[in-house]
C-alpha cells in the first residue's frame, strides 16, 4: 500500500471513531449532535439570529426552532428579542451551555495534544502545516457550498 492509500485508509478508520466518541460523550449529557453543533456555533460566533443559525447549519427554520426549544428547556441557551427589530429572535449561549462546549473541546484537544506530543519537533511542524492546509481547504469548500 502506498503512502496516499495508507493515509486514505487511516482517515477512513478515524472518521467513524471521532463520530462514535462524540456520540458517546453527547449521549452521556443528553445532547444530540445537531444540538451540540448549534451550541458550538453560537459559542464561536457570539449571539446570532435564528435565521443566521439556520443558514450556518444548513437546516430549516422549523428544525432550528426545535433545536432551540430543546436547548432552552435544558437552560443551555436563551432566546432574546432583537433591540431594534421585534421580528428577529437572537440566540445567546448560557453559562451551562458554554461550559459543556468548553469541556468537550478541552477533552478533544487534550486527546489530540497527547498524540501530537508523541512527535519530534520536525513531525510537529509538519502536523501544524497540515492542519493549516486543512483549515484553508475547509474555508474554500465552505465558501463554494454557500454560494
C-alpha positions in Angstrom: 0.0 0.0 0.0 1.5 3.4 -1.0 1.5 6.3 1.4 -1.5 8.1 -0.1 -3.6 4.9 0.1 -2.4 4.3 3.7 -3.5 7.9 4.6 -6.9 7.3 3.0 -7.3 4.1 4.8 -6.3 5.6 8.2 -8.6 8.6 7.7 -11.4 6.2 6.8 -10.9 4.5 10.2 -10.5 7.7 12.2 -13.7 9.5 11.0 -16.2 6.9 12.4 -14.1 6.7 15.6 -14.5 10.5 16.1 -18.2 10.2 15.4 -18.6 7.4 18.0 -16.5 9.4 20.6 -18.7 12.5 20.2 -21.9 10.5 20.1 -20.9 8.7 23.4 -19.9 12.0 25.1 -23.1 13.7 23.9 -25.4 10.8 24.9 -24.0 10.9 28.4 -25.1 14.5 28.8 -28.4 14.1 26.8 -27.5 16.2 23.8 -27.8 15.4 20.1 -25.1 16.1 17.6 -27.2 18.9 16.0 -27.8 20.5 19.4 -24.1 20.5 20.1 -23.3 21.9 16.7 -25.7 24.8 17.3 -24.3 25.5 20.8 -20.8 25.4 19.4 -21.7 27.7 16.5 -23.2 30.3 19.0 -20.1 29.9 21.3 -17.8 30.7 18.3 -19.9 33.4 16.8 -21.5 35.1 19.8 -25.2 35.9 19.8 -26.8 35.1 16.4 -30.3 35.3 15.0 -32.4 32.2 14.4 -32.3 32.9 10.7 -28.5 33.1 10.7 -28.3 29.9 12.7 -30.5 28.2 10.2 -28.2 29.3 7.3 -24.9 28.5 9.1 -26.1 25.0 10.0 -27.8 24.4 6.6 -31.1 23.3 8.2 -34.6 24.7 8.0 -36.1 27.3 10.3 -38.5 24.8 11.9 -35.5 22.5 12.6 -33.7 25.4 14.3 -36.8 26.2 16.3 -37.0 22.5 17.5 -33.3 22.5 18.5 -33.6 25.9 20.3 -36.8 24.7 22.2 -34.8 21.6 23.5 -31.7 23.6 24.4 -33.8 26.3 26.1 -35.6 23.7 28.2 -32.1 22.5 29.3 -31.1 26.1 30.1 -28.2 25.9 27.7 -29.2 28.9 25.6 -31.9 31.5 25.5 -33.9 33.5 23.0 -34.0 37.2 23.2 -35.8 39.7 21.0 -33.7 42.0 18.9 -33.5 45.5 20.3 -34.5 47.2 17.1 -36.5 44.6 15.1 -39.0 42.6 17.1 -39.3 40.1 14.2 -35.7 38.9 14.8 -35.0 36.4 17.6 -31.5 36.2 18.9 -29.8 33.2 20.4 -27.4 33.5 23.2 -25.5 30.7 24.9 -25.9 30.4 28.6 -23.1 29.6 31.1 -24.2 26.0 31.4 -24.1 25.6 27.6 -20.8 27.4 27.4 -19.3 25.0 30.0 -20.5 21.9 28.1 -19.0 23.1 24.9 -15.7 24.2 26.5 -15.4 20.8 28.4 -16.0 18.8 25.2 -13.4 21.0 23.3 -10.9 20.6 26.2 -11.3 16.8 26.2 -10.9 16.6 22.4 -7.9 19.0 22.4 -6.2 17.0 25.2 -6.6 13.8 23.2 -5.1 15.5 20.1 -2.2 17.1 22.1 -1.4 13.7 23.6 -0.9 12.3 20.1 0.9 15.5 18.9 3.4 15.2 21.8 4.5 11.8 20.5 6.2 13.5 17.6 9.5 15.2 17.5 9.8 18.9 16.6 10.1 18.2 12.8 7.0 16.0 12.9 5.1 18.6 14.9 6.0 21.3 12.4 4.6 19.1 9.6 1.4 18.5 11.6 1.0 22.2 12.1 1.4 22.8 8.3 -1.0 20.0 7.5 -3.7 21.5 9.9 -3.2 24.9 8.3 -3.7 23.4 4.9 -6.8 21.5 6.0 -8.2 24.7 7.5 -7.7 26.7 4.3 -9.2 23.9 2.2 -12.3 23.8 4.6 -12.7 27.6 4.2 -12.5 27.2 0.5 -15.1 24.4 0.3 -17.4 26.1 2.7 -17.3 29.3 0.6 -18.1 27.1 -2.5 -21.1 25.4 -1.0 -22.6 28.6 0.5 -22.8 30.3 -3.0 
